[in-house]
Amino acid sequence: MTIIISLLLMASLLPHLTFTGIVNGKEAKRHSRPYMVSLQKSGKHFCGGFLISDQFVLTAAHCWKRYDNLMVVVGAHDLRDSKSSDHIRVKSYIPHPNYRPTNKPHHHDADIMLLKLKKNVKLNNKVGVIPLPKKGEDVKADTACSVAGWGMLTDGLKSNVLMEAKVSIIDNTECRNRWGALYSVSQMICVYGRGGTCKGDSGGPLVCGNTAVGITSFGSRRHCNSPEHPNVYTKISQYIQWIQKVVRNV
């Protein structure tokens, strides 16, 4: 109760940043986001991702730092129901060449990675791709968007079913003020909303309209969906040329 009261007071002070820290989301309609994939190691979900073609998944580069031999699960809603989904191994891991996880404090720069699957997925009403933005395209502040994933819930447990939440784009100047040098205006986007991404949602898409404009990258380590440090996403429009080059050549 004390936490709820504190958050309500904070919301009254920050009318454009009404967080409560997918935490505080809702279950997505089954297969309404056919592009969503679960990245798994030893049968356990640890990151999200999304299909951009029948053989390539886009995700966050930091999702690879501890794992190899990953399994990509497509067509899933409830991760416990393995019969309704397809499990495909990863053939190639292609993180962006500028991603440097050890170069602090800018270890979130270029947090984007392509996964080439060992076989092409069969596209149908449960498995599909999502469009990407045009090169250099920006999303205006206050644009209504959404996020989704199988990450941590408000109670600290990971969700078995795909969850989603509505969010809005925050002005770049405000994002920079909140995160300081960690935030790159040219390479990142940050959002606010009643619900938002948490641990385990990394690599999933920030969707505006029917387009994936961002990749879940980082947020507050102390509190998911924090009003002081809103969730940050890799801006996909800055990497379109790289994505196209990799997809053509790998």
PyMOL commands that set and color helices and strands:
alter all, ss='L'
color gray80, all
select helices_A, chain A and resi 2-13+61-64+82-84+172-182+236-249
alter helices_A, ss='H'
color red, helices_A
select strands_A, chain A and resi 26-27+36-41+44-51+56-59+71-74+86-95+113-117+144-149+163-169+188-192+205-208+211-218+232-235
alter strands_A, ss='S'
color yellow, strands_A
deselect
rebuild
show_as cartoon
